[in-house]
C-alpha cells in the first residue's frame, strides 16, 4: 500500500459530523456574545467546546469518534492542567490575548467535569457515526 492510498483511507469528509460541529460552533459564538453568567457561558460552553473539537476532527479523519473523543478529553484536561500550573505567568504571557483565548487563565475543577460530560455525550452518541468506518 502506498503512502498516498493510506492518506486517502485516513482522510475523508463526514457531513453529519461537520454539520454538528457547525451548529455547536454557532451556539458557542452566541454564548460568547450574549451570556455573561456563571452557568451557561462557563459550564455549558465547556461541555460544547469538547464536542465541537471532536466533531470537527471526525468530520475530516476516518478515526472512530470514540477514540477522537478520548483524545479530545486528554487535550482539554492538559489545557486545564496548564492553567493550574499558571503556564501563562511562567512564560510571561499574561498580556497576550492569544494566550488568554487558547489556554485560559483560571483552573476550575468544574471545567474537568464539563469536559467529561461533553465527551460522554459524544461517546454515547458515537455508534451512529462510526458505522461507516471499518
Secondary structure as a PSIPRED ss2 file (coil, helix, strand):
# PSIPRED VFORMAT (PSIPRED V4.0)

   1 X C   1.000  0.000  0.000
   2 X C   1.000  0.000  0.000
   3 X H   0.000  1.000  0.000
   4 X H   0.000  1.000  0.000
   5 X H   0.000  1.000  0.000
   6 X H   0.000  1.000  0.000
   7 X H   0.000  1.000  0.000
   8 X H   0.000  1.000  0.000
   9 X H   0.000  1.000  0.000
  10 X H   0.000  1.000  0.000
  11 X E   0.000  0.000  1.000
  12 X C   1.000  0.000  0.000
  13 X C   1.000  0.000  0.000
  14 X C   1.000  0.000  0.000
  15 X H   0.000  1.000  0.000
  16 X H   0.000  1.000  0.000
  17 X H   0.000  1.000  0.000
  18 X H   0.000  1.000  0.000
  19 X H   0.000  1.000  0.000
  20 X H   0.000  1.000  0.000
  21 X H   0.000  1.000  0.000
  22 X H   0.000  1.000  0.000
  23 X H   0.000  1.000  0.000
  24 X H   0.000  1.000  0.000
  25 X H   0.000  1.000  0.000
  26 X H   0.000  1.000  0.000
  27 X H   0.000  1.000  0.000
  28 X H   0.000  1.000  0.000
  29 X H   0.000  1.000  0.000
  30 X H   0.000  1.000  0.000
  31 X H   0.000  1.000  0.000
  32 X H   0.000  1.000  0.000
  33 X H   0.000  1.000  0.000
  34 X H   0.000  1.000  0.000
  35 X C   1.000  0.000  0.000
  36 X C   1.000  0.000  0.000
  37 X C   1.000  0.000  0.000
  38 X C   1.000  0.000  0.000
  39 X C   1.000  0.000  0.000
  40 X H   0.000  1.000  0.000
  41 X H   0.000  1.000  0.000
  42 X H   0.000  1.000  0.000
  43 X H   0.000  1.000  0.000
  44 X H   0.000  1.000  0.000
  45 X H   0.000  1.000  0.000
  46 X H   0.000  1.000  0.000
  47 X H   0.000  1.000  0.000
  48 X H   0.000  1.000  0.000
  49 X H   0.000  1.000  0.000
  50 X H   0.000  1.000  0.000
  51 X H   0.000  1.000  0.000
  52 X H   0.000  1.000  0.000
  53 X H   0.000  1.000  0.000
  54 X H   0.000  1.000  0.000
  55 X H   0.000  1.000  0.000
  56 X H   0.000  1.000  0.000
  57 X H   0.000  1.000  0.000
  58 X H   0.000  1.000  0.000
  59 X H   0.000  1.000  0.000
  60 X H   0.000  1.000  0.000
  61 X E   0.000  0.000  1.000
  62 X C   1.000  0.000  0.000
  63 X C   1.000  0.000  0.000
  64 X C   1.000  0.000  0.000
  65 X H   0.000  1.000  0.000
  66 X H   0.000  1.000  0.000
  67 X H   0.000  1.000  0.000
  68 X H   0.000  1.000  0.000
  69 X H   0.000  1.000  0.000
  70 X H   0.000  1.000  0.000
  71 X H   0.000  1.000  0.000
  72 X H   0.000  1.000  0.000
  73 X H   0.000  1.000  0.000
  74 X H   0.000  1.000  0.000
  75 X H   0.000  1.000  0.000
  76 X H   0.000  1.000  0.000
  77 X H   0.000  1.000  0.000
  78 X H   0.000  1.000  0.000
  79 X H   0.000  1.000  0.000
  80 X H   0.000  1.000  0.000
  81 X H   0.000  1.000  0.000
  82 X H   0.000  1.000  0.000
  83 X H   0.000  1.000  0.000
  84 X H   0.000  1.000  0.000
  85 X C   1.000  0.000  0.000
  86 X C   1.000  0.000  0.000
  87 X H   0.000  1.000  0.000
  88 X H   0.000  1.000  0.000
  89 X H   0.000  1.000  0.000
  90 X H   0.000  1.000  0.000
  91 X C   1.000  0.000  0.000
  92 X C   1.000  0.000  0.000
  93 X C   1.000  0.000  0.000
  94 X C   1.000  0.000  0.000
  95 X C   1.000  0.000  0.000
  96 X C   1.000  0.000  0.000
  97 X H   0.000  1.000  0.000
  98 X H   0.000  1.000  0.000
  99 X H   0.000  1.000  0.000
 100 X H   0.000  1.000  0.000
 101 X H   0.000  1.000  0.000
 102 X H   0.000  1.000  0.000
 103 X C   1.000  0.000  0.000
 104 X C   1.000  0.000  0.000
 105 X C   1.000  0.000  0.000
 106 X C   1.000  0.000  0.000
 107 X C   1.000  0.000  0.000
 108 X C   1.000  0.000  0.000
 109 X H   0.000  1.000  0.000
 110 X H   0.000  1.000  0.000
 111 X H   0.000  1.000  0.000
 112 X H   0.000  1.000  0.000
 113 X H   0.000  1.000  0.000
 114 X H   0.000  1.000  0.000
 115 X H   0.000  1.000  0.000
 116 X H   0.000  1.000  0.000
 117 X H   0.000  1.000  0.000
 118 X H   0.000  1.000  0.000
 119 X H   0.000  1.000  0.000
 120 X H   0.000  1.000  0.000
 121 X H   0.000  1.000  0.000
 122 X H   0.000  1.000  0.000
 123 X H   0.000  1.000  0.000
 124 X H   0.000  1.000  0.000
 125 X C   1.000  0.000  0.000
 126 X H   0.000  1.000  0.000
 127 X H   0.000  1.000  0.000
 128 X H   0.000  1.000  0.000
 129 X C   1.000  0.000  0.000
 130 X H   0.000  1.000  0.000
 131 X H   0.000  1.000  0.000
 132 X H   0.000  1.000  0.000
 133 X C   1.000  0.000  0.000
 134 X C   1.000  0.000  0.000
